Amino acid sequence: MTVTASSPISGSSQKRYARVLSIAGSDSGGGAGIQADLKTCAALGCYGMTAITAITVQNTLGVTGIHGIPLNTVRDQIDAVVSDIGVDAVKIGMLATPEVVSVVADAIRRHQLTNVVLDPVMVATSGDRLIVPETAQALVKELFPLATVITPNLDEAALLLGRSIDGIPALDAAVADLLALGAPSVLLKGGHLNGDVVMDVLGLQGQSASDYLRLQSQRIVTHNGHGTGCTLSSAIASFLAQGLPLAQAVTEARRYILGAIEAGADVYTGHGHGPLNHGYAPRAQRIVQG
């Protein structure tokens, strides 16, 4: 399989790995952020790389500190990876300030990076607010148009839209309104709704609601939900890096994360919201041509 790449060796016949760049924050507890992204990429057979945007002080009980990385260091990390190794897909996670949003958007444009999965991280599993309000506006203005897909959960969608999303019937309208903000496609995650059924909805620009892809599953009872959003977005990026079309990448990523949740549902890590079992079914490293 040939994968479209941004790389000095694009177009050659050399063998290489499917490459995913995670631009996100570090989670000292290992369950979310950069750490979850790298575990996911490895589990799905991709070569993971990072540009760390912030260092968080956190564990399974919550976030007690956030320390931003200097803007030039964020930019230089991205430039170093792209100029040498190349990138097939990008996952963007925690961007705490409007300034770092601008740096990342500039890098996406300069390097013409594609297969960009934007997880608009705003609220931690513990309920901690992770960004300043102005950052949400910057995400919409600068990064939504550059993304292949955005993957908000209901709390994040509510912040973006300025209203709550109550019940599965409200998901379609929320997807349409998020698309109206400028994202090419939206995967709205409905896991925060009450009930035994979890519904996620994928909508693309130009689609009517009747054409949205609805992905439904039974809720898995667990105390281990830390890092689910990071894991899902990096899984989507991993499948995009391997050449899958968006709808299939989303479907496969969702299948992976459900397995990871179930495999770690009764495991105790720390005293709060524990992580998923990212390595429950590891795949061989994917080697591609070009």
Disulfide bonds with the S-S distance in Angstrom:
none
